[in-house]
């Protein structure tokens, strides 16, 4: 069994209780606020995509800011997608890895990934997929946990990430980094990239 399979199965086991976990209010609500805050004020997206959407919590917050936008979430855990569909009527959800998005080119003009990037098996391929499904000029907001070099891994299945490596991966995928900042202490990195035009 691969690390990726074990990782997805751990989320499957938690999917029915994930939405009501105290960790949502303690951690993810703050991360989601930072993700939404990072979106340029002038952007009025018609289509929003959340990669690693879990139970759809971020998309529900996005809907209150952009009520007319089409909402789409993808997550590799089928249980998470099932809960997201139940909790977020009107949005579309798919079971999918970031590395193999079953969406057409130029599908969305705003995409998010919050605290899922370190779970991706092939981060560079996932970013290439995001650049593909973003419209030219579209924005991608990545919020993820990172550890300073030498500190250790995030969790057993996590991939080490640091700000410089994220910048390089964005560039290789055709995403231009617009801003990058740390929030919530030293271990959350917010990176905003724009798809090349």
Buried (B, 14 or more C-beta within 10 A) or exposed (E): EEEBEEBBBBBBEBBEEBBEEEEBEEBBBBBBBBBBEBBEEEEEBEBBBBBBBBBBBBBBBBBEEBEEBBBBBBBBBEBBBBBBBEBBEEBBBBBBBBBEBEBEEBBBBBBBBBBBBBBBBBBBBBBBBBBBBBBEEBBBBBBBBBBEEEEEEBEEBBBBBEBEBBBEBBBEBBBEBBEBEEBBEEBBBBBBBBBEE
